[in-house]
Amino acid sequence: MKAHHSRPTSSALLSSSAAAALATMFITTSATAQHFDIGVRITDGTMQTESLGTKSATAARVFPAYFGDTGVARFTSNPGIDAAVGTFTPGTRLGFNALSGLRRFSGNAVEPVTTERLEVKFLTLVTLIGNDAVNGFDLAVQSNGGYHRHLNFTLKPEAGQLPASGIYVAEFELYSNDGVTLPSAPFFIVFNDGRSSTEHEEAIAWVETNLVETPTNCPADFDADGDVGAADLAQLLSAWATAAADLDGDGDTGAADLSLLLSTWGACNP
């Protein structure tokens, strides 16, 4: 996305403090309006989500989003959805469903929204997510089997006014209409609407811990990306001597848990 630059303004017309404020505003806008995507691949006939782009998610099934990152309040077109050439069969379509209603993060839980609604739109196709799960829409894959689309996400009030700020959680799945590929596991987008980066990160961590389901036959897959690898090992080591990555149920993360993780290294069994 190209940055839009205003005409140069004479320094004689601006105080030094005003010029500094404008410079700060431009730097902040440029830093946040970055393009980033949710990657999609197919593994053993099932769609998998992964982090791509300049803003990475902390897990392959929890992704950040920032209302206002393109300069329009309560709107974002990030993250997009991206798949490499040859991922899908040409002529098929890739779509999404909202698996639950829009929820608002309250600090230690997520609660149903009141007046807030999340509009997901692409040209004339529109899905409005309120308090309930709802089917989305699908779009054609590219002629080479790849896919790259950015949907428009807008936070809107059903009635009255929106809260001054908030953090919102939406749960999705991706599906193909090819009749063969299985839908993705549920994934979450955590939208920040004017709250601090610290609160946003806390919400993402809470969603990872409380909403992302880890396969029972793969408990060492801490980041829920479908395999046990280096990221899971790093998480276990960072939790050493605490209960955060306890795999053997003894209340502590230690050598026995490390051994269990290494014994399940690689792709999780379906």
N, C-alpha and C positions, 0 to 999 in steps of 0.2 A: 504494500500500500504506500503510495507516495504521500509524503508530508506536504501540507498546504502552507505556504509561507505568505504572510501579509506583506504589504508594501513597507519599505523601510520608513521609520518615523524619526523625524528630527529630534536629536537629543535635547534641543533647546525647548521642545514642547513637553518633555517628560522630566519629572524629578528623578533623581538617582534611585530613590526608593521604589517609584512606580516602574522604572525600567527593570530593576532587579526582580520585582514581582512578576512582570511579564515574562522575563527570562525563565524564572522558576516555573511558571505555568506552562511554557512551551516545552521545557525539559521533561516535566512530569507527564504531559500529554504524549510526547514522543515515546517515553519509556513504557507507557502502559498500552499504547495502541499497537501492539505487536501481534503478528499473525501466528497462531499456533493451532495445532490439530490433534484430534484423537485418531490414532492410527488403527487400521483394521487389517487383520490377516486371518487366514483360515488354517486351522490346525486340526487334523483328524476330523475334518468335516464340520467343525464348529467355528463360528466367528469368535475371534479374540480381539479385545481392545488393548491398545498400548499408547504410551505417551510419545508425541512427536512435537517438533517445533521449538521455538525459543522459550516458551514457558512450559516447563515439564510438570507433570502431575507427580504427587508423592507416591501414588500407586497406580497400577494399570487399570483400576476400576473406579478411581475417584479423581475427578478433574476440576481444576479451578476455572472460574469465569468471573469477569469484571464488568458490571454494568457501567457504562460511561467511558469505556476504554477507547472508543472511536470518537469521543467528543459529544455524543448524544446521551443525555441522561436517561437512565432506566432501559438502555438498549445496548446489546452487544451482538456481534456476529461471530464471536469466538467462544469455544473452540469449534473449528471446522471438523469435517470427517474426511479422512484420506486413506486410500488403499492403492497399493502399487499396481502397475500394469500387469494384467494377467490374473489378478486376484479373483475376479468374477467372470461368469460367462457373458459375453456380449449379448445384448438384447434383453437381459434380465434387469431387475430393479432392486434397489436397496432402500429400506425404510426403517422407521423407528416407531416404537410405542412407548407411552408413559406408563410405567408399571404401578405408580401410586400417585396420589395427589401432590401438589406443591406443598412443601413444608418449610417452616421458619425455624432457624436455630435459636434456641433460647439460652445457650451457655452450657447446658448439660443435658439437653434433649432437643428433639425436633417436634414441633407442634403444627397441627393443621392451620393453614392460613385463614384469615377472615375475609377481608376485602380483596386481597391480592390475587392476581391471575397471571400466569406465564403464557404469553402468546408465542408460538413457534410458527414461523412463516417462511415460505419460499415462493416468490411471485404471487400467484393467486391461491396457493395452497396454504391453509391455516389450521392449526390445532391450538385449542385453548385449554390449558391445564389449570384446573381449579382444585377441588378437594378430593377428586376421585381419579382413578386410573382411566386412561382414554387412549384409543387407537390414534396413531399418527398418520403419516402419509409416506409414500415412497417415490423415489426419483430414479430415472434410468441411469445405469452405469455407462461408462464411456465405451466407445466402440472397440477400444483396446483392452477392455476388461478392468481398467482402473476406475477410480472414483475420487472426486474431490469436490465437495460442496461445503459452503458456509450457510447455515440456516440463520435466520434473524430471530433473536430472542428479545422480547420486550416485556417488562414488568408493567402490568396495567391494573387499575382498580376496577372491580366489578361495580362498585358504587362508592360514592364519596371520594376521599383522598387516600393516597398511599401513606404508610408510615414514613417518617423522615428518613429512616435508614433501616437496614436489616441484612441478614444473610439467609439465603434461600437454598433449599436442597430439592433437586428434581431427579427422579429415578427413571432410567430408560433401558430399553433393549434395542438392538439392531437386528433386522431380519432381511433375508433375501427371498424373492419369489421364485427361485429356481427349482423349488421342490426337493432339494437335496441338502443344502447347507442348513445346519441347525442355527437358531438365533444365538446371539451373544449372551453371556451371563449378564445379569443386571449390572449396570454401572451408574455412577452418580456424578452430576455436575453441581458444584457448590458455587452459587452466584453471590458475589459481594456487592451490595448496594450501599456504598458510603460508610462502611465500617472499617476499622483499622486492619492492617495486614496481619497483626497478631491475632485478632479475633477470627479472621478468615482462616488462618492456619490452624487455629484451635478447632474450628468447625470441621475442616477437612480431616484432621486427626480423629475427631469424634466419629465422623461418618465411617472412616476406615475401621475403627475399632468396633463400632456398634451396629452398623448396617451392612457391611460387606460380609457375605457368608463365605467362609473358607471350607472347601470340601473336607468332609470328615476323614477321608482316606489320605489327606495331604495336609495335616495340621502345621507342618513346617513352612508352608507357602504363606508367609506372613503378609506379603504384598499382594496376594490374590491374583497373580498374573498367570496362573496355570502351571507353574513349575517351581521347583526349589533350586535356587541359584545364589549368586553372589550377593544380591540385594537382601535375600533372606538371611544369609550368613551374617552380613553386616548388622542386621537388625538384632539377631540373637546376641552377637558380641556386645552390642551397645546396651543390651538389657542384662548383661552378666551380673549375677548375684542378686537379681531382683526376680519378681514373679512374672514380669512382662512377657517373657518368651519361654515359659515353663511348659515343656512338652511331655514330661513323664509324670506330672501331677504331684511332685514332691514340694511344690510351693517355692521353688528356687530355680534359677537358670544357671546351669553349670555344665560339667563335662558330659553327663549322661544325655542332656538335651542336645549338646553339640553332636554327639555320636548318632542320635536319632535323626537329626537333620542331615548329616552326611550320608546316612543309610538310605535316605529317600531322595538323594540328589537327582535332578533331572525333571522331566515332564511328569505331572500328576496323572495318575490313572483316571480315566473317565468314570 
